[in-house]
Amino acid sequence: MQLEASIGIQPVVDRRPRLDEPLPVTLVAVNDVRMPAPAGVEIKLDAFYVGLLGFERMVPETELHYRAENFVLRFEVHERPVEHENLRPQGIEIPSLAEAELKLIHSGYEYVRQRGVLPGMETISLRDPAGNWIEFVELRSI
């Protein structure tokens, strides 16, 4: 069955600028995050943060800056070896721990899945290609 309009209605083109979709990751932080990285791991960092997690690489390409939905993750490149000031992981909220775990398995990253103190709280802890500890937390909307 085909419906025909008896009135000549034409669709109106919306000329307002379109907003980009929000990025799927957010940083657990109160400001932009700075982390150290050894020289020579830029391609691995791109594959990890952009390809695996969904961050957006910022311009200029000469700097290692990745945009999450809320803040920017900035890497300070140092000559080897890089000394980490602490072992505290950087929290990253992702849409699904199960999907992230499958991507980590297929990419060959070593990780640890942990259960939290509260019921239903699970995280994935691992080291990024620069050797920084990060922790994935599933984003749960209320």
N, C-alpha and C positions, 0 to 999 in steps of 0.2 A: 504494500500500500504506500502510495506516495502522497505526501502532503504538499499542497500548493498554497502559497500565501496570496490572499486576495488583495492585500495592500502592498504596494511596492516598497518593502523595507530593505534598506541597504545597510550592511555592517559598517560601523564607523571605525576608522583606523585610529588607534590610540598612539599619539605622537609623543607621549611622555617618555622620558628615558627609563629604560628597564633597569631594575636593581638586580645585581648578581645574586645567585643562590648562596646561602650561608655555607661556609666551609664545614666539613664534618668533624673537625677536631677543635678542641679548646685547650688552652694551657691552664693548669691549676696554678695560678700566680696572681699577684696584685699589680704587676707591671711587666714590661718587656723582660725577657729572660736572656741572660748571657751565659754561654757555656764555652769551654775551651775545645779546640780541635787541632790535631796534628796536621801539618801540611801533607797534601797528597790524598786526602780522603774525600775530596769535594764530590766526586762522581758517586761514591758510595752513599754519602749523605743525601744527595739528590734522590737517589733510588729509594732510600729508606724513608725520608720525610715526605717527599712529594709522591713517589710511586706507591709506597706501602700505606702511608697514613693519610694522605690527602692534604698536606700543607700546600701552600702556594709560594713558589720561589719569587722573591722580590727583586726588583732592579735597583741598582746596577748588578750585572752578573759577576762582577769582580768581588763582591762581598757575599758572604754566606748568611743570608737573612731569609727566614721562612715565616710566612704569615699564617697564624691560626685565626679562628673566628674572633678571638678577643685581644690577643697580644702578638708580639713578634718574637720569634726565637732567633737570637743573634749568636753566631759562632765567631769566636776570636781565634784566628789561625795562628798557631805557634810552631816553631821548629820542634822536632822530636827531642827528647821525650816530653810529653805533656804531664804536668802534675795536677791532680785533682785535689781541690781544697778539702772536700768532704765526700762522703759516700751516700749522701742523701739523694734519693731519686727525684727527678723532675716529673711531676704528675701531668698526664695528658689524658683528657676525656675523649673517648671514642664512641661511635654509635653502637658497636657490637664487639664484645670480647671474643665470641665464637668466630666471627669473620676475621678478626685480627689474628687469632691463633692459627687459622688455616693459612693465612698469608705468610705468617712467620714460619710455619712448617714447610711450605712450598719454597720459601726463600732460603731456608737453611739456617735461620737464626736460632741460637740457643736462648731459652727463656725459662722462667719459673712461674707457674700459676699458683697463686696464694689465696687462701681464704682469710677473710678479715675477722675481726672480733665480733662484729655485728652480723646477724643472720642475713644471708644473701649478698654480702660484700665480698667480691672477688676481684683480684688484680692480676696483672701479668707484669713481671719485672724482668728487665733485660738491659743489656748494654747496647748503645747505638754504635755505628761504625767509628765514631770518634772516641769511644771508650767511656762515655758518660752514662750513668745509670738513669734509666727512665722507667716509669710505672704507668701502665695503661689502666684506666678505670672506665667502666661502662657508664655512659651517660644515660641516666634514667629520669625521664620526665614524670612529674606528678600529675 
